Amino acid sequence: MLSDWNTLELQVMNQGGVRTEKLWFNFTIDRVHWANYAGKNFTDRQRIKRKAQRWANNYQSLPREERLAVLAAMMDIESSEKAEYLD
């Protein structure tokens, strides 16, 4: 039925003990889709969240022309990485 979908199995803990859950999704994992889940554990996610907020504050303090230049450079990186992934 969902033969063309991707799957991911993971171990979770609930009241009954450890269980295996299987996730089905119809997109390719080529990057983190949700920034909240970037990182391998709580400490790493907290570090990334703080870094992202710091970068956002620095970005916001730039003049508009510089913000556009920085954004264009970041989008170039994202588009080239996506192209590499698709090859």
Phi and psi restraints in degrees (range 20) as a CNS / XPLOR table:
assign (resid 1 and name C) (resid 2 and name N)
       (resid 2 and name CA) (resid 2 and name C) 1.0 -114.0 20.0 2
assign (resid 2 and name N) (resid 2 and name CA)
       (resid 2 and name C) (resid 3 and name N) 1.0 41.8 20.0 2
assign (resid 2 and name C) (resid 3 and name N)
       (resid 3 and name CA) (resid 3 and name C) 1.0 -64.2 20.0 2
assign (resid 3 and name N) (resid 3 and name CA)
       (resid 3 and name C) (resid 4 and name N) 1.0 -26.2 20.0 2
assign (resid 3 and name C) (resid 4 and name N)
       (resid 4 and name CA) (resid 4 and name C) 1.0 -92.7 20.0 2
assign (resid 4 and name N) (resid 4 and name CA)
       (resid 4 and name C) (resid 5 and name N) 1.0 4.2 20.0 2
assign (resid 4 and name C) (resid 5 and name N)
       (resid 5 and name CA) (resid 5 and name C) 1.0 -89.8 20.0 2
assign (resid 5 and name N) (resid 5 and name CA)
       (resid 5 and name C) (resid 6 and name N) 1.0 155.0 20.0 2
assign (resid 5 and name C) (resid 6 and name N)
       (resid 6 and name CA) (resid 6 and name C) 1.0 -86.5 20.0 2
assign (resid 6 and name N) (resid 6 and name CA)
       (resid 6 and name C) (resid 7 and name N) 1.0 153.4 20.0 2
assign (resid 6 and name C) (resid 7 and name N)
       (resid 7 and name CA) (resid 7 and name C) 1.0 -131.5 20.0 2
assign (resid 7 and name N) (resid 7 and name CA)
       (resid 7 and name C) (resid 8 and name N) 1.0 157.1 20.0 2
assign (resid 7 and name C) (resid 8 and name N)
       (resid 8 and name CA) (resid 8 and name C) 1.0 -144.4 20.0 2
assign (resid 8 and name N) (resid 8 and name CA)
       (resid 8 and name C) (resid 9 and name N) 1.0 127.0 20.0 2
assign (resid 8 and name C) (resid 9 and name N)
       (resid 9 and name CA) (resid 9 and name C) 1.0 -106.6 20.0 2
assign (resid 9 and name N) (resid 9 and name CA)
       (resid 9 and name C) (resid 10 and name N) 1.0 138.5 20.0 2
assign (resid 9 and name C) (resid 10 and name N)
       (resid 10 and name CA) (resid 10 and name C) 1.0 -145.5 20.0 2
assign (resid 10 and name N) (resid 10 and name CA)
       (resid 10 and name C) (resid 11 and name N) 1.0 153.8 20.0 2
assign (resid 10 and name C) (resid 11 and name N)
       (resid 11 and name CA) (resid 11 and name C) 1.0 -90.6 20.0 2
assign (resid 11 and name N) (resid 11 and name CA)
       (resid 11 and name C) (resid 12 and name N) 1.0 131.4 20.0 2
assign (resid 11 and name C) (resid 12 and name N)
       (resid 12 and name CA) (resid 12 and name C) 1.0 -129.5 20.0 2
assign (resid 12 and name N) (resid 12 and name CA)
       (resid 12 and name C) (resid 13 and name N) 1.0 157.8 20.0 2
assign (resid 12 and name C) (resid 13 and name N)
       (resid 13 and name CA) (resid 13 and name C) 1.0 -111.0 20.0 2
assign (resid 13 and name N) (resid 13 and name CA)
       (resid 13 and name C) (resid 14 and name N) 1.0 130.8 20.0 2
assign (resid 13 and name C) (resid 14 and name N)
       (resid 14 and name CA) (resid 14 and name C) 1.0 -132.8 20.0 2
assign (resid 14 and name N) (resid 14 and name CA)
       (resid 14 and name C) (resid 15 and name N) 1.0 -169.7 20.0 2
assign (resid 14 and name C) (resid 15 and name N)
       (resid 15 and name CA) (resid 15 and name C) 1.0 -62.2 20.0 2
assign (resid 15 and name N) (resid 15 and name CA)
       (resid 15 and name C) (resid 16 and name N) 1.0 -26.4 20.0 2
assign (resid 15 and name C) (resid 16 and name N)
       (resid 16 and name CA) (resid 16 and name C) 1.0 -88.5 20.0 2
assign (resid 16 and name N) (resid 16 and name CA)
       (resid 16 and name C) (resid 17 and name N) 1.0 -2.2 20.0 2
assign (resid 16 and name C) (resid 17 and name N)
       (resid 17 and name CA) (resid 17 and name C) 1.0 115.3 20.0 2
assign (resid 17 and name N) (resid 17 and name CA)
       (resid 17 and name C) (resid 18 and name N) 1.0 -160.9 20.0 2
assign (resid 17 and name C) (resid 18 and name N)
       (resid 18 and name CA) (resid 18 and name C) 1.0 -77.7 20.0 2
assign (resid 18 and name N) (resid 18 and name CA)
       (resid 18 and name C) (resid 19 and name N) 1.0 133.2 20.0 2
assign (resid 18 and name C) (resid 19 and name N)
       (resid 19 and name CA) (resid 19 and name C) 1.0 -130.2 20.0 2
assign (resid 19 and name N) (resid 19 and name CA)
       (resid 19 and name C) (resid 20 and name N) 1.0 153.6 20.0 2
assign (resid 19 and name C) (resid 20 and name N)
       (resid 20 and name CA) (resid 20 and name C) 1.0 -100.1 20.0 2
assign (resid 20 and name N) (resid 20 and name CA)
       (resid 20 and name C) (resid 21 and name N) 1.0 125.8 20.0 2
assign (resid 20 and name C) (resid 21 and name N)
       (resid 21 and name CA) (resid 21 and name C) 1.0 -111.2 20.0 2
assign (resid 21 and name N) (resid 21 and name CA)
       (resid 21 and name C) (resid 22 and name N) 1.0 146.0 20.0 2
assign (resid 21 and name C) (resid 22 and name N)
       (resid 22 and name CA) (resid 22 and name C) 1.0 -119.7 20.0 2
assign (resid 22 and name N) (resid 22 and name CA)
       (resid 22 and name C) (resid 23 and name N) 1.0 123.7 20.0 2
assign (resid 22 and name C) (resid 23 and name N)
       (resid 23 and name CA) (resid 23 and name C) 1.0 -101.9 20.0 2
assign (resid 23 and name N) (resid 23 and name CA)
       (resid 23 and name C) (resid 24 and name N) 1.0 136.7 20.0 2
assign (resid 23 and name C) (resid 24 and name N)
       (resid 24 and name CA) (resid 24 and name C) 1.0 -113.6 20.0 2
assign (resid 24 and name N) (resid 24 and name CA)
       (resid 24 and name C) (resid 25 and name N) 1.0 131.9 20.0 2
assign (resid 24 and name C) (resid 25 and name N)
       (resid 25 and name CA) (resid 25 and name C) 1.0 -147.3 20.0 2
assign (resid 25 and name N) (resid 25 and name CA)
       (resid 25 and name C) (resid 26 and name N) 1.0 150.2 20.0 2
assign (resid 25 and name C) (resid 26 and name N)
       (resid 26 and name CA) (resid 26 and name C) 1.0 -109.2 20.0 2
assign (resid 26 and name N) (resid 26 and name CA)
       (resid 26 and name C) (resid 27 and name N) 1.0 34.5 20.0 2
assign (resid 26 and name C) (resid 27 and name N)
       (resid 27 and name CA) (resid 27 and name C) 1.0 -134.1 20.0 2
assign (resid 27 and name N) (resid 27 and name CA)
       (resid 27 and name C) (resid 28 and name N) 1.0 161.7 20.0 2
assign (resid 27 and name C) (resid 28 and name N)
       (resid 28 and name CA) (resid 28 and name C) 1.0 -91.0 20.0 2
assign (resid 28 and name N) (resid 28 and name CA)
       (resid 28 and name C) (resid 29 and name N) 1.0 133.5 20.0 2
assign (resid 28 and name C) (resid 29 and name N)
       (resid 29 and name CA) (resid 29 and name C) 1.0 -83.7 20.0 2
assign (resid 29 and name N) (resid 29 and name CA)
       (resid 29 and name C) (resid 30 and name N) 1.0 92.5 20.0 2
assign (resid 29 and name C) (resid 30 and name N)
       (resid 30 and name CA) (resid 30 and name C) 1.0 -112.5 20.0 2
assign (resid 30 and name N) (resid 30 and name CA)
       (resid 30 and name C) (resid 31 and name N) 1.0 -5.0 20.0 2
assign (resid 30 and name C) (resid 31 and name N)
       (resid 31 and name CA) (resid 31 and name C) 1.0 -170.4 20.0 2
assign (resid 31 and name N) (resid 31 and name CA)
       (resid 31 and name C) (resid 32 and name N) 1.0 171.2 20.0 2
assign (resid 31 and name C) (resid 32 and name N)
       (resid 32 and name CA) (resid 32 and name C) 1.0 -71.8 20.0 2
assign (resid 32 and name N) (resid 32 and name CA)
       (resid 32 and name C) (resid 33 and name N) 1.0 122.9 20.0 2
assign (resid 32 and name C) (resid 33 and name N)
       (resid 33 and name CA) (resid 33 and name C) 1.0 -83.8 20.0 2
assign (resid 33 and name N) (resid 33 and name CA)
       (resid 33 and name C) (resid 34 and name N) 1.0 -26.0 20.0 2
assign (resid 33 and name C) (resid 34 and name N)
       (resid 34 and name CA) (resid 34 and name C) 1.0 -124.8 20.0 2
assign (resid 34 and name N) (resid 34 and name CA)
       (resid 34 and name C) (resid 35 and name N) 1.0 115.5 20.0 2
assign (resid 34 and name C) (resid 35 and name N)
       (resid 35 and name CA) (resid 35 and name C) 1.0 -61.2 20.0 2
assign (resid 35 and name N) (resid 35 and name CA)
       (resid 35 and name C) (resid 36 and name N) 1.0 -26.7 20.0 2
assign (resid 35 and name C) (resid 36 and name N)
       (resid 36 and name CA) (resid 36 and name C) 1.0 -61.4 20.0 2
assign (resid 36 and name N) (resid 36 and name CA)
       (resid 36 and name C) (resid 37 and name N) 1.0 -23.0 20.0 2
assign (resid 36 and name C) (resid 37 and name N)
       (resid 37 and name CA) (resid 37 and name C) 1.0 -107.0 20.0 2
assign (resid 37 and name N) (resid 37 and name CA)
       (resid 37 and name C) (resid 38 and name N) 1.0 13.1 20.0 2
assign (resid 37 and name C) (resid 38 and name N)
       (resid 38 and name CA) (resid 38 and name C) 1.0 -73.9 20.0 2
assign (resid 38 and name N) (resid 38 and name CA)
       (resid 38 and name C) (resid 39 and name N) 1.0 128.3 20.0 2
assign (resid 38 and name C) (resid 39 and name N)
       (resid 39 and name CA) (resid 39 and name C) 1.0 120.4 20.0 2
assign (resid 39 and name N) (resid 39 and name CA)
       (resid 39 and name C) (resid 40 and name N) 1.0 156.4 20.0 2
assign (resid 39 and name C) (resid 40 and name N)
       (resid 40 and name CA) (resid 40 and name C) 1.0 -91.8 20.0 2
assign (resid 40 and name N) (resid 40 and name CA)
       (resid 40 and name C) (resid 41 and name N) 1.0 -17.1 20.0 2
assign (resid 40 and name C) (resid 41 and name N)
       (resid 41 and name CA) (resid 41 and name C) 1.0 -155.7 20.0 2
assign (resid 41 and name N) (resid 41 and name CA)
       (resid 41 and name C) (resid 42 and name N) 1.0 -178.4 20.0 2
assign (resid 41 and name C) (resid 42 and name N)
       (resid 42 and name CA) (resid 42 and name C) 1.0 -58.8 20.0 2
assign (resid 42 and name N) (resid 42 and name CA)
       (resid 42 and name C) (resid 43 and name N) 1.0 -46.0 20.0 2
assign (resid 42 and name C) (resid 43 and name N)
       (resid 43 and name CA) (resid 43 and name C) 1.0 -63.1 20.0 2
assign (resid 43 and name N) (resid 43 and name CA)
       (resid 43 and name C) (resid 44 and name N) 1.0 -42.3 20.0 2
assign (resid 43 and name C) (resid 44 and name N)
       (resid 44 and name CA) (resid 44 and name C) 1.0 -66.0 20.0 2
assign (resid 44 and name N) (resid 44 and name CA)
       (resid 44 and name C) (resid 45 and name N) 1.0 -42.0 20.0 2
assign (resid 44 and name C) (resid 45 and name N)
       (resid 45 and name CA) (resid 45 and name C) 1.0 -64.2 20.0 2
assign (resid 45 and name N) (resid 45 and name CA)
       (resid 45 and name C) (resid 46 and name N) 1.0 -38.6 20.0 2
assign (resid 45 and name C) (resid 46 and name N)
       (resid 46 and name CA) (resid 46 and name C) 1.0 -65.0 20.0 2
assign (resid 46 and name N) (resid 46 and name CA)
       (resid 46 and name C) (resid 47 and name N) 1.0 -41.8 20.0 2
assign (resid 46 and name C) (resid 47 and name N)
       (resid 47 and name CA) (resid 47 and name C) 1.0 -61.9 20.0 2
assign (resid 47 and name N) (resid 47 and name CA)
       (resid 47 and name C) (resid 48 and name N) 1.0 -45.5 20.0 2
assign (resid 47 and name C) (resid 48 and name N)
       (resid 48 and name CA) (resid 48 and name C) 1.0 -64.6 20.0 2
assign (resid 48 and name N) (resid 48 and name CA)
       (resid 48 and name C) (resid 49 and name N) 1.0 -42.1 20.0 2
assign (resid 48 and name C) (resid 49 and name N)
       (resid 49 and name CA) (resid 49 and name C) 1.0 -61.2 20.0 2
assign (resid 49 and name N) (resid 49 and name CA)
       (resid 49 and name C) (resid 50 and name N) 1.0 -44.2 20.0 2
assign (resid 49 and name C) (resid 50 and name N)
       (resid 50 and name CA) (resid 50 and name C) 1.0 -66.3 20.0 2
assign (resid 50 and name N) (resid 50 and name CA)
       (resid 50 and name C) (resid 51 and name N) 1.0 -40.0 20.0 2
assign (resid 50 and name C) (resid 51 and name N)
       (resid 51 and name CA) (resid 51 and name C) 1.0 -63.8 20.0 2
assign (resid 51 and name N) (resid 51 and name CA)
       (resid 51 and name C) (resid 52 and name N) 1.0 -43.6 20.0 2
assign (resid 51 and name C) (resid 52 and name N)
       (resid 52 and name CA) (resid 52 and name C) 1.0 -61.6 20.0 2
assign (resid 52 and name N) (resid 52 and name CA)
       (resid 52 and name C) (resid 53 and name N) 1.0 -41.8 20.0 2
assign (resid 52 and name C) (resid 53 and name N)
       (resid 53 and name CA) (resid 53 and name C) 1.0 -65.6 20.0 2
assign (resid 53 and name N) (resid 53 and name CA)
       (resid 53 and name C) (resid 54 and name N) 1.0 -40.3 20.0 2
assign (resid 53 and name C) (resid 54 and name N)
       (resid 54 and name CA) (resid 54 and name C) 1.0 -63.1 20.0 2
assign (resid 54 and name N) (resid 54 and name CA)
       (resid 54 and name C) (resid 55 and name N) 1.0 -44.9 20.0 2
assign (resid 54 and name C) (resid 55 and name N)
       (resid 55 and name CA) (resid 55 and name C) 1.0 -64.0 20.0 2
assign (resid 55 and name N) (resid 55 and name CA)
       (resid 55 and name C) (resid 56 and name N) 1.0 -40.1 20.0 2
assign (resid 55 and name C) (resid 56 and name N)
       (resid 56 and name CA) (resid 56 and name C) 1.0 -62.5 20.0 2
assign (resid 56 and name N) (resid 56 and name CA)
       (resid 56 and name C) (resid 57 and name N) 1.0 -42.2 20.0 2
assign (resid 56 and name C) (resid 57 and name N)
       (resid 57 and name CA) (resid 57 and name C) 1.0 -64.0 20.0 2
assign (resid 57 and name N) (resid 57 and name CA)
       (resid 57 and name C) (resid 58 and name N) 1.0 -42.9 20.0 2
assign (resid 57 and name C) (resid 58 and name N)
       (resid 58 and name CA) (resid 58 and name C) 1.0 -64.2 20.0 2
assign (resid 58 and name N) (resid 58 and name CA)
       (resid 58 and name C) (resid 59 and name N) 1.0 -41.9 20.0 2
assign (resid 58 and name C) (resid 59 and name N)
       (resid 59 and name CA) (resid 59 and name C) 1.0 -62.6 20.0 2
assign (resid 59 and name N) (resid 59 and name CA)
       (resid 59 and name C) (resid 60 and name N) 1.0 -43.4 20.0 2
assign (resid 59 and name C) (resid 60 and name N)
       (resid 60 and name CA) (resid 60 and name C) 1.0 -64.5 20.0 2
assign (resid 60 and name N) (resid 60 and name CA)
       (resid 60 and name C) (resid 61 and name N) 1.0 -30.0 20.0 2
assign (resid 60 and name C) (resid 61 and name N)
       (resid 61 and name CA) (resid 61 and name C) 1.0 -80.4 20.0 2
assign (resid 61 and name N) (resid 61 and name CA)
       (resid 61 and name C) (resid 62 and name N) 1.0 -9.0 20.0 2
assign (resid 61 and name C) (resid 62 and name N)
       (resid 62 and name CA) (resid 62 and name C) 1.0 -74.4 20.0 2
assign (resid 62 and name N) (resid 62 and name CA)
       (resid 62 and name C) (resid 63 and name N) 1.0 152.9 20.0 2
assign (resid 62 and name C) (resid 63 and name N)
       (resid 63 and name CA) (resid 63 and name C) 1.0 -63.3 20.0 2
assign (resid 63 and name N) (resid 63 and name CA)
       (resid 63 and name C) (resid 64 and name N) 1.0 153.0 20.0 2
assign (resid 63 and name C) (resid 64 and name N)
       (resid 64 and name CA) (resid 64 and name C) 1.0 -53.3 20.0 2
assign (resid 64 and name N) (resid 64 and name CA)
       (resid 64 and name C) (resid 65 and name N) 1.0 -42.0 20.0 2
assign (resid 64 and name C) (resid 65 and name N)
       (resid 65 and name CA) (resid 65 and name C) 1.0 -62.8 20.0 2
assign (resid 65 and name N) (resid 65 and name CA)
       (resid 65 and name C) (resid 66 and name N) 1.0 -41.1 20.0 2
assign (resid 65 and name C) (resid 66 and name N)
       (resid 66 and name CA) (resid 66 and name C) 1.0 -69.0 20.0 2
assign (resid 66 and name N) (resid 66 and name CA)
       (resid 66 and name C) (resid 67 and name N) 1.0 -38.4 20.0 2
assign (resid 66 and name C) (resid 67 and name N)
       (resid 67 and name CA) (resid 67 and name C) 1.0 -59.6 20.0 2
assign (resid 67 and name N) (resid 67 and name CA)
       (resid 67 and name C) (resid 68 and name N) 1.0 -43.2 20.0 2
assign (resid 67 and name C) (resid 68 and name N)
       (resid 68 and name CA) (resid 68 and name C) 1.0 -64.6 20.0 2
assign (resid 68 and name N) (resid 68 and name CA)
       (resid 68 and name C) (resid 69 and name N) 1.0 -38.8 20.0 2
assign (resid 68 and name C) (resid 69 and name N)
       (resid 69 and name CA) (resid 69 and name C) 1.0 -65.7 20.0 2
assign (resid 69 and name N) (resid 69 and name CA)
       (resid 69 and name C) (resid 70 and name N) 1.0 -43.1 20.0 2
assign (resid 69 and name C) (resid 70 and name N)
       (resid 70 and name CA) (resid 70 and name C) 1.0 -65.6 20.0 2
assign (resid 70 and name N) (resid 70 and name CA)
       (resid 70 and name C) (resid 71 and name N) 1.0 -44.1 20.0 2
assign (resid 70 and name C) (resid 71 and name N)
       (resid 71 and name CA) (resid 71 and name C) 1.0 -61.4 20.0 2
assign (resid 71 and name N) (resid 71 and name CA)
       (resid 71 and name C) (resid 72 and name N) 1.0 -42.6 20.0 2
assign (resid 71 and name C) (resid 72 and name N)
       (resid 72 and name CA) (resid 72 and name C) 1.0 -61.7 20.0 2
assign (resid 72 and name N) (resid 72 and name CA)
       (resid 72 and name C) (resid 73 and name N) 1.0 -41.2 20.0 2
assign (resid 72 and name C) (resid 73 and name N)
       (resid 73 and name CA) (resid 73 and name C) 1.0 -65.0 20.0 2
assign (resid 73 and name N) (resid 73 and name CA)
       (resid 73 and name C) (resid 74 and name N) 1.0 -41.2 20.0 2
assign (resid 73 and name C) (resid 74 and name N)
       (resid 74 and name CA) (resid 74 and name C) 1.0 -66.7 20.0 2
assign (resid 74 and name N) (resid 74 and name CA)
       (resid 74 and name C) (resid 75 and name N) 1.0 -39.6 20.0 2
assign (resid 74 and name C) (resid 75 and name N)
       (resid 75 and name CA) (resid 75 and name C) 1.0 -66.8 20.0 2
assign (resid 75 and name N) (resid 75 and name CA)
       (resid 75 and name C) (resid 76 and name N) 1.0 -34.1 20.0 2
assign (resid 75 and name C) (resid 76 and name N)
       (resid 76 and name CA) (resid 76 and name C) 1.0 -61.0 20.0 2
assign (resid 76 and name N) (resid 76 and name CA)
       (resid 76 and name C) (resid 77 and name N) 1.0 -42.9 20.0 2
assign (resid 76 and name C) (resid 77 and name N)
       (resid 77 and name CA) (resid 77 and name C) 1.0 -62.9 20.0 2
assign (resid 77 and name N) (resid 77 and name CA)
       (resid 77 and name C) (resid 78 and name N) 1.0 -46.6 20.0 2
assign (resid 77 and name C) (resid 78 and name N)
       (resid 78 and name CA) (resid 78 and name C) 1.0 -61.1 20.0 2
assign (resid 78 and name N) (resid 78 and name CA)
       (resid 78 and name C) (resid 79 and name N) 1.0 -43.4 20.0 2
assign (resid 78 and name C) (resid 79 and name N)
       (resid 79 and name CA) (resid 79 and name C) 1.0 -69.4 20.0 2
assign (resid 79 and name N) (resid 79 and name CA)
       (resid 79 and name C) (resid 80 and name N) 1.0 -35.2 20.0 2
assign (resid 79 and name C) (resid 80 and name N)
       (resid 80 and name CA) (resid 80 and name C) 1.0 -71.2 20.0 2
assign (resid 80 and name N) (resid 80 and name CA)
       (resid 80 and name C) (resid 81 and name N) 1.0 -35.9 20.0 2
assign (resid 80 and name C) (resid 81 and name N)
       (resid 81 and name CA) (resid 81 and name C) 1.0 -66.4 20.0 2
assign (resid 81 and name N) (resid 81 and name CA)
       (resid 81 and name C) (resid 82 and name N) 1.0 -38.9 20.0 2
assign (resid 81 and name C) (resid 82 and name N)
       (resid 82 and name CA) (resid 82 and name C) 1.0 -65.0 20.0 2
assign (resid 82 and name N) (resid 82 and name CA)
       (resid 82 and name C) (resid 83 and name N) 1.0 -40.4 20.0 2
assign (resid 82 and name C) (resid 83 and name N)
       (resid 83 and name CA) (resid 83 and name C) 1.0 -63.6 20.0 2
assign (resid 83 and name N) (resid 83 and name CA)
       (resid 83 and name C) (resid 84 and name N) 1.0 -40.3 20.0 2
assign (resid 83 and name C) (resid 84 and name N)
       (resid 84 and name CA) (resid 84 and name C) 1.0 -63.7 20.0 2
assign (resid 84 and name N) (resid 84 and name CA)
       (resid 84 and name C) (resid 85 and name N) 1.0 -39.3 20.0 2
assign (resid 84 and name C) (resid 85 and name N)
       (resid 85 and name CA) (resid 85 and name C) 1.0 -65.7 20.0 2
assign (resid 85 and name N) (resid 85 and name CA)
       (resid 85 and name C) (resid 86 and name N) 1.0 -38.3 20.0 2
assign (resid 85 and name C) (resid 86 and name N)
       (resid 86 and name CA) (resid 86 and name C) 1.0 -74.6 20.0 2
assign (resid 86 and name N) (resid 86 and name CA)
       (resid 86 and name C) (resid 87 and name N) 1.0 -20.4 20.0 2
